[in-house]
Every structure is written in structure tokens, then in C-alpha cells.
Amino acid sequence: MTALEWCAAPRLITVPCDVVDLEPADVRRLLDIEAGDADGTVVVTDELQPLCAVWHTTRALDPLREAFVAGERSARHALRGLRIRRVGFRDGAWRDADTPEEWASRRKAARTR
């Protein structure tokens, strides 16, 4: 929410630090998708990745703030109050690495490409 509050641009991209295989072309591909009247465009890999997203800064802020004030701390659940465009990315670039083993495996795979 803080980034949305401070962002002067009409859109804000969010990417968690555990998305280890992301390339500039992947980010450009997400930014090039038109969200229409949605509050945000969220990446779907093998599951919804709510922190891998492009947010419409003025439309997304109030519903996210309301969810937070109401006690919601799950990004996935906070999306319930938003109009979200879900976009499938099946190539693996946006998958996160939740464990040290996943991190090591993803980094090893990236070095062999």
C-alpha cells in the first residue's frame, strides 16, 4: 500500500524478491497487457501470484487499504475487493522460490540456460 500511496505514475508494478528468474522482457510483457477497467493485472503461473502484478494506482489503493484496516494480511485474500485481470504466464518466469531448495534449484536451472 505504501508504494501505491507514493507512486506518482498511473500504474505500479510489484515483484517479490523471491521471483528469481525474471527477465526485463517478462516485465515488459506484463506491462504491455491492457488492464481495461480492472484495478490490477495479476500473474497466474501454476497458481495466482498476487504480488506479481501491475496496479492501477488510484483504483487499487482504497480497496486494498480497506482490506488492511479490516485486518486482512493475506495479499491473495485482499484481492477479493478488487476487479482483477488474471493473466497466465506458463513459462515459469514469475514463479517464486519459497524454500532454500527451490531457490537453489531455480538458480541452477537459470545458469544452464
Buried (B, 14 or more C-beta within 10 A) or exposed (E): EEEBEEBEEEBBBBBBEBBBBBEEEBBEBBEEEEBEEBBBBBBBBEEBBBBBBBBBBEBBBBBBBEBEEEEBEEBEEBBEBBBBBBBEBEEEBBBBBEEEEBBEEBEEEEEEE
